[in-house]
């Protein structure tokens, strides 16, 4: 019983990182109706940038975190200007944008390889002061609590921003109908660029938290979470931000529960994706998805 409870807690922690990563994925999809497959590479560069700022520039993590998130956001702006904006008026904009984002992902990963090398790196010891709490046979660390707190703060903050701010409402309007948004005087290209900034900033934040949680970063670490991020947004409902949060938690829990029940991690991914298939058979639109597929 203690093992099961421990795994449930672990699932909450890793699920919050999956959810944060997927929120960035689904934000661009909700506005452009296209998958940004360079998102995992931005995720990687966000984590590696934070590591460089801590290890080489001598900053503390609380100082490095916002700077690395800002760098990731700026990479998102570059991504929009180079990979998506020039193709936006083409008849095959969705397919060509998809291919273009793959090309940018390869270039970003090459940059990471050139700057950091093809090896696994870690944050220096004591980057985050670690406290351990044990109760009822369950162990929780201060790092895990901080990861969940930061992830939830960012996800809830984004949700409130989209609901209540003027810019958030403009993002939702563009996601609903970009032509109508133009007629209403909304600067659609600017809103799309800002959406890429937010999306990539969240992806970079997820990369930092992922590197801290697993104590491991590498130039190709985005590949390990890419398919999981796609699975999460499909599970939660394509284009749904609350769905991405719920899907991330559900996916994380399914992984750790598989380990708890089977006693091995070999079946973890297989069972998690099997659960995804089962849910989509019962509810094709996902957990919180609707009949329409675009939702900011």
C-alpha positions as CSV (number, residue, x, y, z in Angstrom):
1,X,0.0,0.0,0.0
2,X,2.8,2.4,0.8
3,X,4.5,1.6,-2.5
4,X,1.3,2.4,-4.3
5,X,0.9,5.7,-2.5
6,X,4.5,6.6,-3.2
7,X,4.0,5.9,-6.9
8,X,0.8,8.0,-7.0
9,X,2.8,10.9,-5.5
10,X,5.6,10.4,-8.0
11,X,3.1,10.3,-10.8
12,X,1.7,13.7,-9.7
13,X,5.2,15.2,-9.9
14,X,6.2,13.9,-13.3
15,X,2.6,14.4,-14.6
16,X,2.9,18.1,-13.8
17,X,6.0,18.4,-16.0
18,X,4.2,16.5,-18.8
19,X,1.3,18.8,-18.4
20,X,3.4,22.0,-18.6
21,X,5.2,20.7,-21.7
22,X,1.9,19.7,-23.4
23,X,0.3,23.1,-22.6
24,X,2.9,24.8,-24.7
25,X,2.3,22.2,-27.5
26,X,-1.5,22.7,-27.4
27,X,-1.4,26.5,-27.2
28,X,0.1,26.8,-30.7
29,X,-2.2,24.0,-32.0
30,X,-5.2,25.8,-30.6
31,X,-4.3,29.0,-32.5
32,X,-2.8,27.7,-35.7
33,X,-4.3,24.2,-35.9
34,X,-0.9,22.9,-36.5
35,X,1.6,20.9,-34.5
36,X,4.9,22.6,-33.7
37,X,7.3,19.7,-33.8
38,X,10.2,22.0,-32.8
39,X,8.7,22.4,-29.4
40,X,10.8,19.4,-27.9
41,X,14.0,21.1,-29.1
42,X,13.0,24.4,-27.4
43,X,12.3,22.3,-24.3
44,X,15.8,20.9,-24.5
45,X,17.5,24.3,-25.0
46,X,15.5,25.8,-22.2
47,X,17.0,23.2,-19.8
48,X,20.5,23.4,-21.1
49,X,20.4,27.3,-21.0
50,X,19.5,27.2,-17.3
51,X,22.3,24.7,-16.7
52,X,24.8,27.0,-18.5
53,X,23.7,30.0,-16.5
54,X,24.1,28.1,-13.2
55,X,27.3,26.3,-14.0
56,X,29.2,28.8,-16.1
57,X,27.7,32.2,-15.5
58,X,27.5,31.5,-11.8
59,X,23.8,32.5,-11.3
60,X,21.6,30.8,-8.8
61,X,18.7,28.8,-10.1
62,X,16.1,31.3,-9.1
63,X,18.0,33.9,-11.2
64,X,18.7,31.5,-14.1
65,X,15.2,30.2,-14.4
66,X,13.4,33.3,-15.7
67,X,16.4,34.1,-18.0
68,X,16.3,30.6,-19.6
69,X,12.5,30.8,-19.9
70,X,12.9,34.2,-21.7
71,X,15.5,32.7,-24.0
72,X,13.2,29.8,-24.8
73,X,10.4,32.3,-25.6
74,X,12.7,34.3,-27.9
75,X,13.5,31.0,-29.7
76,X,9.7,30.6,-30.2
77,X,9.6,34.1,-31.9
78,X,12.5,33.0,-34.1
79,X,10.7,29.8,-34.9
80,X,7.5,31.7,-35.9
81,X,9.4,34.2,-38.1
82,X,11.5,31.6,-39.9
83,X,9.4,28.4,-40.0
84,X,5.8,29.5,-40.0
85,X,5.2,33.1,-41.0
86,X,6.6,32.8,-44.5
87,X,4.4,29.8,-45.2
88,X,1.2,31.1,-43.6
89,X,-0.4,32.2,-46.9
90,X,0.3,29.0,-48.8
91,X,-2.4,26.6,-49.6
92,X,-0.5,23.7,-47.9
93,X,0.4,25.9,-44.9
94,X,-0.3,23.1,-42.4
95,X,1.8,20.4,-44.0
96,X,4.6,22.7,-45.0
97,X,4.7,24.3,-41.6
98,X,4.9,20.8,-40.0
99,X,7.9,19.9,-42.2
100,X,9.5,23.3,-41.6
101,X,9.2,22.9,-37.8
102,X,10.9,19.5,-38.1
103,X,13.8,21.2,-39.9
104,X,14.0,23.8,-37.2
105,X,14.0,21.1,-34.5
106,X,17.0,19.5,-36.2
107,X,18.8,22.8,-36.4
108,X,18.1,23.6,-32.7
109,X,19.3,20.1,-31.7
110,X,22.5,20.6,-33.7
111,X,23.1,23.9,-31.9
112,X,22.6,22.1,-28.6
113,X,25.1,19.4,-29.7
114,X,27.6,22.0,-30.8
115,X,27.4,24.0,-27.6
116,X,27.0,21.3,-25.0
117,X,28.4,18.2,-26.6
118,X,26.8,14.8,-27.1
119,X,26.9,13.7,-23.5
120,X,24.6,13.8,-20.5
121,X,25.1,16.7,-18.1
122,X,23.7,17.6,-14.7
123,X,23.0,20.6,-12.6
124,X,25.8,21.2,-10.0
125,X,25.3,19.6,-6.6
126,X,23.2,21.8,-4.2
127,X,21.7,23.8,-7.0
128,X,18.5,23.3,-5.2
129,X,18.6,22.9,-1.4
130,X,17.1,19.5,-0.7
131,X,14.9,18.6,2.2
132,X,13.3,15.1,2.6
133,X,10.1,14.5,4.4
134,X,8.9,11.0,5.4
135,X,5.4,10.2,6.6
136,X,3.4,6.9,6.6
137,X,6.2,5.2,4.7
138,X,6.1,7.8,1.9
139,X,9.0,10.0,0.9
140,X,8.6,13.5,-0.5
141,X,11.4,15.9,-1.3
142,X,11.3,19.7,-1.3
143,X,12.4,19.6,-5.0
144,X,9.3,17.5,-6.0
145,X,7.1,20.0,-4.2
146,X,8.8,22.9,-5.8
147,X,8.5,21.4,-9.3
148,X,4.7,20.8,-8.8
149,X,4.2,24.3,-7.4
150,X,6.1,26.0,-10.3
151,X,4.3,23.9,-13.0
152,X,0.9,24.5,-11.5
153,X,1.6,28.2,-11.0
154,X,2.5,28.6,-14.7
155,X,-0.4,26.5,-15.9
156,X,-3.0,28.2,-13.8
157,X,-1.4,31.6,-14.6
158,X,-1.7,30.9,-18.3
159,X,-5.4,29.8,-17.9
160,X,-6.3,33.0,-16.1
161,X,-4.3,35.1,-18.5
162,X,-6.3,33.6,-21.5
163,X,-9.6,34.1,-19.7
164,X,-9.3,37.6,-18.3
165,X,-6.6,39.6,-20.1
166,X,-7.2,41.6,-23.2
167,X,-4.3,39.8,-25.0
168,X,-5.6,36.5,-23.8
169,X,-9.0,37.2,-25.3
170,X,-7.4,38.2,-28.5
171,X,-5.5,34.9,-28.6
172,X,-8.9,33.1,-28.1
173,X,-10.4,35.2,-30.9
174,X,-7.7,34.3,-33.3
175,X,-8.0,30.6,-32.4
176,X,-11.7,30.8,-33.1
177,X,-11.6,32.7,-36.4
178,X,-8.5,34.6,-37.6
179,X,-10.4,36.3,-40.4
180,X,-13.1,37.7,-38.1
181,X,-10.3,38.7,-35.6
182,X,-8.7,40.8,-38.4
183,X,-12.0,42.5,-39.1
184,X,-12.3,43.3,-35.4
185,X,-9.0,45.1,-35.5
186,X,-6.8,42.4,-33.9
187,X,-3.2,42.3,-35.1
188,X,-3.3,38.6,-35.9
189,X,0.4,38.2,-36.9
190,X,1.4,39.8,-33.6
191,X,-0.9,37.6,-31.6
192,X,0.4,34.5,-33.3
193,X,4.0,35.6,-32.6
194,X,3.1,36.2,-28.9
195,X,1.5,32.8,-28.8
196,X,4.7,31.2,-30.0
197,X,6.6,33.2,-27.3
198,X,4.4,31.9,-24.5
199,X,4.3,28.4,-25.8
200,X,8.1,28.2,-26.1
201,X,8.6,29.9,-22.8
202,X,6.5,27.2,-21.1
203,X,8.3,24.5,-23.0
204,X,11.6,25.9,-21.8
205,X,10.3,26.0,-18.2
206,X,9.3,22.3,-18.6
207,X,12.8,21.5,-19.8
208,X,14.3,23.0,-16.7
209,X,12.0,21.2,-14.3
210,X,12.5,17.9,-16.3
211,X,16.3,18.3,-15.9
212,X,16.0,19.0,-12.2
213,X,13.6,16.1,-11.6
214,X,15.7,13.4,-13.4
215,X,19.0,15.1,-12.6
216,X,20.0,14.6,-16.3
217,X,20.1,16.8,-19.4
218,X,21.2,16.0,-22.9
219,X,20.9,17.6,-26.4
220,X,18.4,14.9,-27.4
221,X,16.3,14.7,-24.3
222,X,13.4,16.3,-26.1
223,X,12.9,13.1,-28.1
224,X,12.0,11.2,-25.0
225,X,9.1,13.5,-24.2
226,X,8.0,14.4,-27.7
227,X,5.6,11.5,-28.3
228,X,4.4,11.7,-24.7
229,X,3.6,15.3,-25.1
230,X,1.6,14.5,-28.3
231,X,-0.2,11.7,-26.4
232,X,-1.0,14.0,-23.6
233,X,-2.7,16.6,-25.8
234,X,-4.6,13.9,-27.6
235,X,-5.7,12.4,-24.3
236,X,-6.7,15.7,-22.8
237,X,-8.4,17.0,-26.0
238,X,-6.6,18.6,-28.9
239,X,-6.4,22.3,-28.4
240,X,-7.7,22.2,-24.8
241,X,-5.4,23.7,-22.2
242,X,-7.3,22.3,-19.2
243,X,-7.3,19.0,-21.1
244,X,-3.5,19.2,-21.5
245,X,-3.1,19.6,-17.8
246,X,-5.5,16.8,-17.0
247,X,-3.9,14.6,-19.7
248,X,-0.4,15.2,-18.3
249,X,-1.4,14.2,-14.8
250,X,-3.3,11.1,-16.1
251,X,-0.3,10.0,-18.3
252,X,2.2,10.5,-15.5
253,X,0.0,8.5,-13.1
254,X,-0.5,5.7,-15.6
255,X,3.3,5.3,-16.0
256,X,4.1,5.1,-12.3
257,X,1.1,2.9,-11.5
258,X,2.3,0.4,-14.1
259,X,5.7,0.3,-12.3
260,X,4.0,-0.2,-9.0
261,X,1.7,-3.0,-10.1
262,X,4.1,-4.9,-12.4
263,X,7.3,-4.2,-10.5
264,X,9.1,-3.3,-13.7
265,X,9.5,-0.2,-15.9
266,X,9.7,-2.2,-19.1
267,X,5.9,-2.0,-19.7
268,X,5.5,1.6,-18.5
269,X,5.2,3.2,-21.9
270,X,3.3,0.4,-23.5
271,X,0.6,0.5,-20.8
272,X,0.4,4.3,-20.8
273,X,-0.2,4.3,-24.6
274,X,-2.7,1.4,-24.3
275,X,-4.7,3.5,-21.8
276,X,-4.6,6.4,-24.3
277,X,-6.0,4.2,-27.0
278,X,-8.7,2.9,-24.7
279,X,-9.8,6.3,-23.6
280,X,-9.9,7.6,-27.2
281,X,-12.1,4.6,-28.2
282,X,-14.6,5.6,-25.5
283,X,-14.2,9.3,-26.0
284,X,-12.5,10.2,-29.3
285,X,-12.4,14.0,-28.4
286,X,-10.3,13.3,-25.3
287,X,-10.9,13.9,-21.6
288,X,-11.9,17.5,-21.9
289,X,-12.1,17.9,-25.6
290,X,-15.2,19.0,-27.5
291,X,-16.7,18.2,-30.8
292,X,-14.8,21.0,-32.4
293,X,-11.0,20.6,-32.4
294,X,-9.8,24.1,-31.8
295,X,-9.9,25.7,-28.4
296,X,-7.6,28.2,-26.9
